[in-house]
């Protein structure tokens, strides 16, 4: 089993939910979990028997705050749980690192400590979006707000590698997020990226409109980090508001409305599970010399457990090597599939 370092002090629900998710992962035999953070705070979150199979690296420094500037966090990385967890990967003492903390700080620290895969111009945040037709990988989801066409080309190659390696999609469909299906639609960036990806050794399906992301138009959707992050945050907000309005409507509909909701709840439960983002864990930072997974700041135990599982799969299936091959020799890599 791979050794996975987990930042125990990062996130809105740290360390309680982080430790709970780590305990679940260790109990399920997914990985050798290494919790990095204040030992006393970690041990207060679980019984000694639950922590028996988990390693703890004691770090007493002030954790990286959710609103801390990435450059400041990077300067003091060695005294933080996040920085020490990343350095375990750098030093070969862990095969992957997970944090629910400050995404910008995680990106900056990992980039400085681990470096990029040779040939990768910009690492990207790849977010798995739960959709009725199956999960969709969106990248970049916020790491690079200003992009060049060649960056989007590499996002497509790295997304294709992740979808095949970790998500188990044999021939992922790759599309560019744009304002129309035609190759000439969009701004200069998307038009140029379309032309590059059309020649790339991926299963390119052309432009994907916003309405098609959730309907199964592509398995991998490529965008610059500005647009990708807006799409991600809009989707999160829309789903939250939809469930809030639905709950308010049910509560104000009287006894018959509540009874109908109760009868429908069992039938709708499988759909709810399919659309639960926690099933897919976190978002990998693709393009780095190590497996790094960013989990949502409000992640609870299930999301942490599944992030550890995703990291273990990525390690065991050689994701970094696959991406390196894809970037260095995309044509040869495609022939080996």
C-alpha positions as CSV (number, residue, x, y, z in Angstrom):
1,X,0.0,0.0,0.0
2,X,1.3,3.5,-0.8
3,X,2.1,5.9,2.0
4,X,-0.2,9.0,1.8
5,X,0.6,12.1,3.7
6,X,-2.5,14.0,4.9
7,X,-2.4,17.6,6.2
8,X,-4.4,17.1,9.4
9,X,-4.7,20.8,10.2
10,X,-6.0,22.1,6.8
11,X,-9.7,22.9,6.2
12,X,-12.8,24.2,7.9
13,X,-13.4,21.0,9.7
14,X,-9.8,20.2,10.7
15,X,-8.6,18.2,12.5
16,X,-11.8,16.2,13.5
17,X,-13.1,15.3,10.1
18,X,-9.6,14.9,8.6
19,X,-8.7,12.4,11.2
20,X,-12.0,10.6,10.8
21,X,-11.5,10.3,7.1
22,X,-8.0,9.0,7.6
23,X,-9.2,6.4,10.1
24,X,-11.8,5.2,7.5
25,X,-9.1,4.9,4.8
26,X,-6.7,3.1,7.1
27,X,-9.5,0.7,8.3
28,X,-10.4,0.0,4.7
29,X,-6.9,-0.9,3.8
30,X,-6.6,1.8,1.1
31,X,-3.2,3.2,2.1
32,X,-0.7,3.7,4.9
33,X,-1.9,7.0,6.2
34,X,0.5,9.6,7.6
35,X,-1.2,12.4,9.5
36,X,0.8,15.6,9.6
37,X,0.0,18.1,12.3
38,X,-0.3,18.8,16.1
39,X,-0.1,15.3,17.6
40,X,-2.1,16.2,20.7
41,X,-4.9,17.7,18.6
42,X,-4.9,14.6,16.3
43,X,-5.0,12.1,19.2
44,X,-7.9,14.0,20.8
45,X,-10.0,13.3,17.7
46,X,-10.0,9.5,17.8
47,X,-9.4,6.5,20.1
48,X,-5.9,5.1,20.4
49,X,-7.1,1.8,18.8
50,X,-8.4,3.7,15.7
51,X,-5.0,5.5,15.3
52,X,-3.0,2.3,15.8
53,X,-2.5,1.8,12.1
54,X,-1.8,5.5,11.3
55,X,1.5,7.3,11.5
56,X,1.7,10.8,12.9
57,X,4.3,13.4,12.1
58,X,4.1,16.0,14.9
59,X,4.1,19.6,13.6
60,X,3.3,22.4,16.1
61,X,3.7,25.4,13.9
62,X,0.7,27.7,13.1
63,X,-1.3,26.0,10.3
64,X,-1.7,27.8,7.0
65,X,-4.8,29.9,7.2
66,X,-7.5,29.7,4.6
67,X,-7.0,33.3,3.7
68,X,-3.2,33.4,4.0
69,X,-1.4,34.7,0.9
70,X,0.3,31.9,-1.0
71,X,3.7,33.6,-1.0
72,X,3.6,34.1,2.7
73,X,2.6,30.5,3.3
74,X,5.4,29.3,0.9
75,X,8.0,31.3,2.9
76,X,7.2,29.5,6.1
77,X,6.2,26.1,4.6
78,X,8.7,24.1,6.6
79,X,7.0,25.0,9.9
80,X,3.5,24.2,8.7
81,X,1.6,20.9,8.5
82,X,0.9,21.6,4.8
83,X,4.5,22.3,4.0
84,X,5.9,19.3,5.9
85,X,3.3,17.0,4.3
86,X,4.4,18.1,0.8
87,X,8.1,17.7,1.8
88,X,7.4,14.1,2.7
89,X,6.6,13.5,-0.9
90,X,9.7,15.5,-2.0
91,X,11.9,13.4,0.2
92,X,10.4,10.0,-0.9
93,X,8.8,9.4,2.5
94,X,5.3,9.5,1.1
95,X,3.9,8.8,-2.4
96,X,1.1,11.5,-2.3
97,X,-0.1,14.4,-0.3
98,X,-3.7,15.6,0.5
99,X,-5.0,18.8,2.0
100,X,-8.3,20.5,2.5
101,X,-6.6,23.7,3.3
102,X,-5.6,26.8,1.4
103,X,-5.6,25.9,-2.3
104,X,-3.3,28.7,-3.5
105,X,-0.8,28.0,-0.7
106,X,-0.9,24.2,-1.5
107,X,-0.2,25.0,-5.2
108,X,2.6,27.4,-4.4
109,X,4.3,25.1,-1.9
110,X,4.0,22.0,-4.1
111,X,5.3,23.8,-7.1
112,X,8.4,25.1,-5.2
113,X,9.0,21.8,-3.3
114,X,8.2,19.2,-6.0
115,X,8.6,21.1,-9.3
116,X,6.9,20.4,-12.6
117,X,7.0,17.3,-14.7
118,X,9.6,17.9,-17.5
119,X,7.9,19.7,-20.3
120,X,4.8,20.8,-18.4
121,X,4.3,24.5,-18.8
122,X,1.7,25.1,-16.1
123,X,0.2,22.6,-13.6
124,X,-3.6,22.6,-13.5
125,X,-6.3,21.9,-10.9
126,X,-8.5,19.1,-12.2
127,X,-12.0,18.9,-10.6
128,X,-14.3,15.9,-10.9
129,X,-17.8,17.2,-11.4
130,X,-20.5,14.6,-10.5
131,X,-23.0,14.4,-13.4
132,X,-26.0,12.2,-14.1
133,X,-24.3,10.6,-17.1
134,X,-21.1,10.0,-15.2
135,X,-18.3,12.1,-13.7
136,X,-16.7,14.9,-15.8
137,X,-13.2,16.2,-15.3
138,X,-12.9,20.0,-15.6
139,X,-9.5,21.6,-15.8
140,X,-8.1,24.1,-15.1
141,X,-10.3,25.0,-12.2
142,X,-8.4,28.0,-10.9
143,X,-4.6,27.5,-10.9
144,X,-4.0,29.6,-14.1
145,X,-6.3,32.5,-14.8
146,X,-4.3,33.8,-17.8
147,X,-3.5,31.0,-20.3
148,X,-2.0,30.4,-23.7
149,X,-3.4,27.9,-26.3
150,X,-0.5,25.5,-25.6
151,X,-1.4,25.4,-21.9
152,X,-4.9,24.3,-22.8
153,X,-3.4,21.7,-25.1
154,X,-1.4,20.3,-22.2
155,X,-4.5,20.4,-19.9
156,X,-6.2,18.2,-22.5
157,X,-3.3,15.8,-22.5
158,X,-3.1,15.7,-18.7
159,X,-6.8,15.4,-18.3
160,X,-6.9,12.5,-20.8
161,X,-4.1,10.8,-18.8
162,X,-6.0,11.2,-15.4
163,X,-9.3,10.1,-16.8
164,X,-7.8,6.9,-18.2
165,X,-5.5,6.2,-15.2
166,X,-7.6,7.1,-12.2
167,X,-11.2,7.4,-13.4
168,X,-11.0,4.2,-15.5
169,X,-12.4,5.7,-18.7
170,X,-10.8,3.8,-21.6
171,X,-11.1,6.4,-24.3
172,X,-12.0,9.8,-22.7
173,X,-13.8,12.4,-24.9
174,X,-11.9,15.7,-24.6
175,X,-13.6,19.0,-25.4
176,X,-12.9,22.7,-25.1
177,X,-15.3,24.9,-23.2
178,X,-16.6,27.6,-25.5
179,X,-19.7,29.6,-26.4
180,X,-20.7,27.5,-29.5
181,X,-20.1,24.1,-31.0
182,X,-18.5,25.4,-34.2
183,X,-14.7,25.5,-34.3
184,X,-14.7,29.2,-35.1
185,X,-16.8,30.1,-32.0
186,X,-15.2,31.5,-28.9
187,X,-12.4,33.9,-28.2
188,X,-8.9,33.8,-29.7
189,X,-7.7,31.4,-26.9
190,X,-10.4,28.8,-27.4
191,X,-10.2,28.9,-31.2
192,X,-6.5,28.4,-31.1
193,X,-6.8,25.7,-28.4
194,X,-9.4,23.9,-30.6
195,X,-7.0,23.8,-33.5
196,X,-4.2,22.4,-31.3
197,X,-6.3,19.7,-29.7
198,X,-7.8,18.7,-33.0
199,X,-4.3,17.5,-34.0
200,X,-3.5,16.0,-30.6
201,X,-3.6,12.2,-29.9
202,X,-6.8,12.4,-27.8
203,X,-10.4,11.6,-28.6
204,X,-11.2,15.2,-29.3
205,X,-14.9,16.1,-29.6
206,X,-14.6,19.8,-30.3
207,X,-16.2,22.6,-28.5
208,X,-18.4,22.0,-25.5
209,X,-21.0,24.5,-24.4
210,X,-21.8,25.2,-20.8
211,X,-25.1,23.4,-21.1
212,X,-23.4,20.3,-22.2
213,X,-21.0,19.8,-19.3
214,X,-23.5,18.0,-17.1
215,X,-25.3,16.2,-20.0
216,X,-22.3,14.0,-21.0
217,X,-21.0,15.9,-23.9
218,X,-17.4,15.1,-22.9
219,X,-15.5,13.3,-20.2
220,X,-12.7,15.9,-20.0
221,X,-13.6,19.6,-20.4
222,X,-10.7,22.1,-20.9
223,X,-10.8,25.8,-20.0
224,X,-8.5,28.5,-18.7
225,X,-8.5,28.7,-14.9
226,X,-10.6,31.9,-14.8
227,X,-13.5,30.4,-16.7
228,X,-13.1,27.0,-15.1
229,X,-13.3,28.4,-11.6
230,X,-16.3,30.5,-12.4
231,X,-18.1,27.4,-13.8
232,X,-17.1,25.4,-10.7
233,X,-18.3,28.0,-8.2
234,X,-21.5,28.7,-10.2
235,X,-22.3,25.0,-10.2
236,X,-21.7,24.7,-6.4
237,X,-23.8,27.7,-5.7
238,X,-26.6,26.6,-7.9
239,X,-26.9,23.1,-6.4
240,X,-26.8,24.6,-2.9
241,X,-29.6,27.1,-3.7
242,X,-31.6,24.4,-5.5
243,X,-31.7,22.2,-2.5
244,X,-32.4,25.1,-0.2
245,X,-35.4,26.1,-2.3
246,X,-36.6,22.5,-2.5
247,X,-36.4,22.1,1.2
248,X,-38.3,25.4,1.8
249,X,-40.9,24.5,-0.7
250,X,-41.5,21.1,1.0
251,X,-41.7,22.6,4.4
252,X,-44.3,25.2,3.3
253,X,-46.4,22.7,1.3
254,X,-48.4,21.3,4.2
255,X,-48.8,17.7,5.3
256,X,-49.5,16.3,1.9
257,X,-46.4,17.9,0.4
258,X,-44.2,16.5,3.2
259,X,-45.7,13.1,2.8
260,X,-45.1,13.1,-0.9
261,X,-41.5,14.2,-0.3
262,X,-41.1,11.3,2.2
263,X,-42.4,8.8,-0.4
264,X,-40.0,10.1,-3.1
265,X,-36.9,10.3,-0.9
266,X,-36.1,6.6,-1.3
267,X,-36.5,6.7,-5.1
268,X,-34.3,9.8,-5.3
269,X,-31.5,8.6,-3.0
270,X,-29.5,6.8,-5.7
271,X,-29.5,10.1,-7.8
272,X,-28.3,12.0,-4.7
273,X,-25.5,9.5,-4.2
274,X,-24.5,9.9,-7.9
275,X,-24.4,13.7,-7.6
276,X,-22.5,13.7,-4.3
277,X,-19.1,15.3,-4.9
278,X,-17.7,13.7,-1.8
279,X,-17.7,10.3,-3.6
280,X,-14.9,11.6,-5.8
281,X,-12.7,13.1,-3.1
282,X,-10.6,16.0,-4.1
283,X,-9.1,17.7,-7.1
284,X,-5.6,16.7,-8.3
285,X,-2.9,19.2,-9.1
286,X,-1.8,17.8,-12.4
287,X,1.7,18.4,-13.8
288,X,3.7,18.2,-10.6
289,X,6.4,15.7,-9.8
290,X,4.2,14.0,-7.2
291,X,0.6,13.2,-6.5
292,X,-1.1,16.2,-4.9
293,X,-4.8,16.3,-4.2
294,X,-6.7,19.4,-3.0
295,X,-9.9,18.6,-1.1
296,X,-12.7,21.1,-0.6
297,X,-12.3,23.4,2.4
298,X,-15.5,22.1,4.0
299,X,-14.6,18.4,3.3
300,X,-15.8,15.9,5.9
301,X,-14.7,12.4,6.6
302,X,-16.1,10.8,3.4
303,X,-14.4,13.2,1.1
304,X,-11.1,12.8,2.9
305,X,-11.4,9.0,2.8
306,X,-12.2,9.1,-1.0
307,X,-9.4,11.6,-1.6
308,X,-7.0,9.1,-0.1
309,X,-8.4,6.4,-2.3
310,X,-8.0,8.5,-5.4
311,X,-4.4,9.3,-4.4
312,X,-3.7,5.6,-3.9
313,X,-5.1,4.7,-7.3
314,X,-3.0,7.5,-8.9
315,X,0.1,6.2,-7.2
316,X,-0.5,2.5,-8.0
317,X,-1.3,3.2,-11.6
318,X,1.7,5.5,-12.2
319,X,-0.1,8.7,-13.0
320,X,3.0,10.9,-12.9
321,X,4.8,8.7,-15.3
322,X,1.8,8.5,-17.6
323,X,1.5,12.3,-17.7
324,X,5.3,12.6,-18.3
325,X,5.0,10.2,-21.3
326,X,1.9,12.0,-22.6
327,X,3.7,15.4,-22.5
328,X,7.1,14.2,-23.8
329,X,5.9,11.8,-26.5
330,X,2.1,12.3,-27.0
331,X,2.0,10.3,-30.3
332,X,3.9,7.4,-29.0
333,X,1.9,7.4,-25.8
334,X,-1.3,7.2,-27.8
335,X,0.0,4.2,-29.7
336,X,0.7,2.3,-26.5
337,X,-3.0,2.5,-25.3
